[in-house]
């Protein structure tokens, strides 16, 4: 497993965990209501902004890994040509 894939996986897992925590915080904020709920929701919104930035970084590492290993699926070759190349290798 390449270094970029490991970094992608770690950052994606952190982002997913933080997203779950943000969802819980929003539920708590809704239940509490009032000023305290507003403060919790504002904090959760700030955490979500960081989650979005982390997710973008994770995507960057994932894309770099795909192109380094030359496994990107959006190519101009047809499936038949890909199969022929595999047979010759």
N, C-alpha and C positions, 0 to 999 in steps of 0.2 A: 504494500500500500504506500502510495507516495506521500510526501510531506504535505503537499497542498491539500490532498484529500483528507488527511488527518486534521489539519487546521480547519478545513471546511466543516468537518463533522463536529469538532469541538465547539466552534462558534455557533453552528446551527443548533446544537443541543442547548447551549447557554441561552440562545435567543428563544427557543421553544419554552424552556423553563421559565424565563422571565415573562413571556407572554401569558403563561398559565398563572403566574403570580399576579400579574396585572388584572387578569380576569377576576381572580378572587378579590383583589382590592376594590374593583368596581362593584362587585356584588355586595361587599361589606359597606361601601359608601352609599349604595342605594338603600340598604336596610337601615343604616344609621341616620341618614338624612341630615338636614340642618348644616350648620357650619362645619362640624366635624366631618360629615360626609363629603362636603365640598372640598375640604383640605385633602382628604384621602383620594378623592377623584382627581384633583389637580396633581398630586404626587404620582398617581398611577399614570396620568397622561405624560408627565415628564419621563417616567421610566419607559413608557411605550415609544417615545421619540428616540431614546437610546437603543431600544430593541430594533427599531427600523434601521438605524444606522449600522448596527451590528449585523443584521440580516443582509444588508447591501454588501458589507465586507465579506461575509460568508459566500455570497453569490460570486463575488469577484474571485475568491480563491477556488471555488468550484469550476468556474469557467476557465481559469488558468490551467487547472488540472486536466480538464477535458481536452484542451487544445495542445497541451504538452504531450499527452498520451495519444493524440490524434484519433480520439474516439468520438468526435462530434458527428452527429447524425444528419446535420443539415448540409449535405453536399450535393453536387450536381450529378454524381454518378448514379446510374440506375442500379437496382438490386441485382439484376442479372450480371452486370459487370463486376460487382463486388464479389459475387459467388465465383466467377471465373478467376478473379485475382487470388482468392483463397485456394482454389484448386492448384494453381501454378506455384504457390509458395510451399 
